[in-house]
Amino acid sequence: MRILAHYRTPDPVRSIAELAITALPLVALWTAAWFSFSLGHAWASLLIAIPAAGFLVRLFLIQHDCGHGTFFTGRFANDWVGRVIGVLTLTPYDWWRRTHAIHHASTGNLDQRGIGDIDTLTVREYLARSRWGRLGYRLYRHPLVMFVLGPAYLFFLQHRLPVGLMRHGWQPWVSTMATNVAIALVVVALTWLIGIKAFLVVHLPIMLLAAIAGVWLFYVQHQFEQTVWERDERWSLHDAALYGSSHYDLPGWLRWLTANIGIHHIHHLCSRIPYYRLSRVLRDHPELREVGRITLPQSLRCVRLVLWDETQRRLVSFRDIRAGAAAARFAAP
């Protein structure tokens, strides 16, 4: 932590440049998608949605750094840039900042699950559920729900209320309702300018693709086989940060587009480091490269990992549970 403290100070010029090279291409791509649609080339608009979604994800990750107070040196600039971006990402900034802080403070703690993370049961908890309870968890963990229906529900519906903080005073409500009003004003203005059909054809695919990519990134950052979960009495904040978060070793262009969020073990260990300095940490301290490292092909296998096995101390699949139950029946006298 003493070593990482040297990387914490943001560079205001670099931050402004990062914001510009993210927001301006997004505006240009959005405009190009609308222009293509207006010429009758809806297929081209859908193709342009792919890179546009990538830049929207990058914009969300700038909002993420603002929430940690790391994008600018002052809180005022961080908060207001984050709030404006939150309108574009459909994510109320102040509410999200609080829930995300809870996630950082409790990641990997089996006794503190529920806010800011993906619902994960232990094997014992799953087996103790009724048949319908198991079915509900299986549906929740199905790839179609987790990575297609879930992201759409999360960003379009769940973020419209301060879920998780609904009884925590007026501030979460102000954050979500103010964001909702701002989103409504932007939608009304754009539909008035270009029409409802053009707006939906252009913006909906961009938002859906960005939501799917965002949920996927968050998923693989903590849902990998050798992650770490502990009960409260054995849980350590620093151990959970370093070993319970992955190093998602992506190709260079994807690292740039995802604002180095794949270097997640370092981010959790010291969340005050601006994202554009995380890669420098790995260059200066290569011994951190292999901690929790998963590649893009390896990450695809993480989808099947759905339950935490407290005995084996790793995430396992539903198939592993069935195989273990069959082996136990076979071995029984």
URSULBEL-V108517 format. One record per residue. N is the residue number from 1. PSI is psi in whole degrees, 0 to 359 (999 if undefined). D_CENTER is the distance of its C-alpha to the mean C-alpha in Angstrom with 2 decimals. Layout:
# URSULBEL-V108517
N:PSI:D_CENTER ; N:PSI:D_CENTER
This chain:
# URSULBEL-V108517
1:324:23.92 ; 2:321:27.07 ; 3:315:26.42 ; 4:337:22.87 ; 5:336:24.22 ; 6:347:25.97 ; 7:6:22.82 ; 8:332:21.57 ; 9:123:23.58 ; 10:155:22.04 ; 11:109:24.28 ; 12:320:24.74 ; 13:315:26.16 ; 14:319:23.38 ; 15:315:20.76 ; 16:318:22.75 ; 17:318:23.16 ; 18:321:19.44 ; 19:318:18.97 ; 20:316:21.95 ; 21:358:21.11 ; 22:311:17.78 ; 23:317:19.12 ; 24:314:22.53 ; 25:325:21.63 ; 26:315:19.31 ; 27:317:22.36 ; 28:317:24.67 ; 29:320:22.82 ; 30:317:22.52 ; 31:319:26.23 ; 32:322:27.12 ; 33:318:25.51 ; 34:318:27.54 ; 35:319:30.65 ; 36:317:30.41 ; 37:320:30.20 ; 38:337:33.11 ; 39:1:35.16 ; 40:14:34.63 ; 41:70:32.20 ; 42:328:29.31 ; 43:322:28.43 ; 44:322:27.95 ; 45:319:25.68 ; 46:324:23.43 ; 47:318:23.48 ; 48:335:22.62 ; 49:333:19.55 ; 50:303:17.93 ; 51:328:18.05 ; 52:320:17.52 ; 53:323:14.12 ; 54:318:13.31 ; 55:330:14.54 ; 56:322:12.69 ; 57:316:9.31 ; 58:323:11.19 ; 59:321:12.36 ; 60:323:9.10 ; 61:336:8.66 ; 62:318:12.25 ; 63:320:11.60 ; 64:315:9.24 ; 65:323:12.34 ; 66:320:14.63 ; 67:331:13.22 ; 68:359:14.14 ; 69:29:17.43 ; 70:353:17.27 ; 71:322:17.52 ; 72:165:21.04 ; 73:331:23.65 ; 74:147:24.32 ; 75:323:22.40 ; 76:311:23.89 ; 77:316:22.51 ; 78:313:18.98 ; 79:317:19.03 ; 80:326:20.67 ; 81:317:18.75 ; 82:320:15.51 ; 83:318:17.29 ; 84:315:18.54 ; 85:324:15.28 ; 86:331:13.92 ; 87:321:16.73 ; 88:328:15.68 ; 89:2:12.01 ; 90:32:13.39 ; 91:106:11.53 ; 92:119:14.28 ; 93:307:13.92 ; 94:320:16.14 ; 95:313:15.00 ; 96:322:11.28 ; 97:320:12.60 ; 98:316:14.64 ; 99:325:12.32 ; 100:326:9.89 ; 101:323:13.23 ; 102:318:14.18 ; 103:314:11.27 ; 104:325:12.48 ; 105:345:16.00 ; 106:8:15.92 ; 107:135:13.56 ; 108:4:15.83 ; 109:112:18.41 ; 110:338:19.77 ; 111:2:21.62 ; 112:34:18.82 ; 113:158:16.31 ; 114:334:15.24 ; 115:125:13.16 ; 116:14:9.47 ; 117:176:9.09 ; 118:130:9.95 ; 119:124:13.71 ; 120:122:15.65 ; 121:154:19.43 ; 122:164:21.96 ; 123:316:24.67 ; 124:319:27.20 ; 125:320:25.29 ; 126:314:24.78 ; 127:336:28.45 ; 128:349:29.60 ; 129:158:28.17 ; 130:172:30.47 ; 131:318:30.47 ; 132:326:28.68 ; 133:319:26.11 ; 134:319:25.41 ; 135:318:25.30 ; 136:318:22.76 ; 137:322:20.41 ; 138:319:21.19 ; 139:317:20.38 ; 140:322:17.01 ; 141:358:16.26 ; 142:136:17.91 ; 143:324:15.96 ; 144:321:17.18 ; 145:313:15.84 ; 146:321:12.50 ; 147:0:11.66 ; 148:295:14.07 ; 149:319:15.36 ; 150:309:12.43 ; 151:320:10.09 ; 152:315:13.38 ; 153:317:14.28 ; 154:309:11.14 ; 155:327:11.33 ; 156:328:15.11 ; 157:304:16.46 ; 158:323:14.61 ; 159:356:13.52 ; 160:352:17.24 ; 161:153:18.14 ; 162:62:17.15 ; 163:131:16.25 ; 164:337:16.59 ; 165:24:18.64 ; 166:340:21.23 ; 167:21:24.05 ; 168:43:23.07 ; 169:189:25.38 ; 170:338:25.40 ; 171:315:22.76 ; 172:325:19.64 ; 173:319:21.83 ; 174:317:22.88 ; 175:310:19.37 ; 176:317:18.38 ; 177:320:21.88 ; 178:320:22.32 ; 179:318:19.14 ; 180:317:20.41 ; 181:316:23.80 ; 182:319:22.57 ; 183:315:20.62 ; 184:318:23.86 ; 185:319:25.98 ; 186:316:24.05 ; 187:315:24.21 ; 188:316:27.91 ; 189:315:28.72 ; 190:321:27.21 ; 191:329:28.78 ; 192:324:32.04 ; 193:316:31.95 ; 194:350:31.02 ; 195:150:31.32 ; 196:320:29.12 ; 197:313:29.27 ; 198:319:28.32 ; 199:314:25.39 ; 200:317:24.00 ; 201:324:24.72 ; 202:310:23.18 ; 203:326:20.14 ; 204:313:19.06 ; 205:323:18.34 ; 206:313:16.39 ; 207:318:14.16 ; 208:314:13.86 ; 209:319:13.14 ; 210:320:10.43 ; 211:316:8.79 ; 212:314:9.46 ; 213:320:8.22 ; 214:316:4.72 ; 215:320:4.97 ; 216:314:7.02 ; 217:314:5.40 ; 218:323:3.50 ; 219:306:6.98 ; 220:347:9.13 ; 221:338:8.27 ; 222:345:10.22 ; 223:66:11.90 ; 224:160:14.57 ; 225:317:18.28 ; 226:26:19.29 ; 227:176:16.66 ; 228:128:18.38 ; 229:142:18.87 ; 230:155:21.92 ; 231:161:23.92 ; 232:320:24.30 ; 233:340:27.62 ; 234:357:26.42 ; 235:138:22.92 ; 236:128:22.51 ; 237:313:19.77 ; 238:321:20.29 ; 239:317:20.71 ; 240:322:17.56 ; 241:312:15.61 ; 242:317:17.42 ; 243:345:17.95 ; 244:1:15.19 ; 245:142:12.44 ; 246:160:12.85 ; 247:95:14.23 ; 248:95:12.84 ; 249:88:16.02 ; 250:160:15.54 ; 251:156:18.50 ; 252:315:19.26 ; 253:328:18.50 ; 254:327:14.98 ; 255:318:14.48 ; 256:314:15.79 ; 257:330:13.85 ; 258:16:10.43 ; 259:41:12.03 ; 260:19:12.45 ; 261:342:8.95 ; 262:338:10.41 ; 263:59:12.96 ; 264:332:10.82 ; 265:322:13.98 ; 266:320:15.66 ; 267:317:12.95 ; 268:328:13.07 ; 269:325:16.81 ; 270:89:17.26 ; 271:356:14.52 ; 272:6:17.23 ; 273:125:17.40 ; 274:146:16.55 ; 275:331:14.31 ; 276:359:17.49 ; 277:356:19.26 ; 278:321:17.06 ; 279:329:18.84 ; 280:325:22.09 ; 281:315:21.49 ; 282:324:21.41 ; 283:319:24.46 ; 284:334:26.33 ; 285:74:25.48 ; 286:343:25.29 ; 287:343:25.67 ; 288:352:21.94 ; 289:320:21.12 ; 290:356:21.79 ; 291:116:20.03 ; 292:24:17.41 ; 293:130:17.70 ; 294:141:16.66 ; 295:174:17.48 ; 296:312:16.25 ; 297:320:19.03 ; 298:327:18.45 ; 299:333:14.82 ; 300:332:16.24 ; 301:349:18.23 ; 302:342:15.36 ; 303:326:15.22 ; 304:349:18.52 ; 305:115:17.59 ; 306:345:17.44 ; 307:144:19.62 ; 308:121:20.22 ; 309:109:23.84 ; 310:339:25.23 ; 311:310:28.35 ; 312:346:26.95 ; 313:50:24.02 ; 314:163:21.51 ; 315:141:19.33 ; 316:170:21.63 ; 317:169:21.92 ; 318:324:24.00 ; 319:321:26.58 ; 320:321:26.91 ; 321:317:27.74 ; 322:319:30.31 ; 323:320:31.82 ; 324:322:32.16 ; 325:321:33.82 ; 326:319:36.17 ; 327:322:37.13 ; 328:321:37.91 ; 329:322:40.14 ; 330:323:41.88 ; 331:343:42.57 ; 332:141:43.87 ; 333:999:47.70
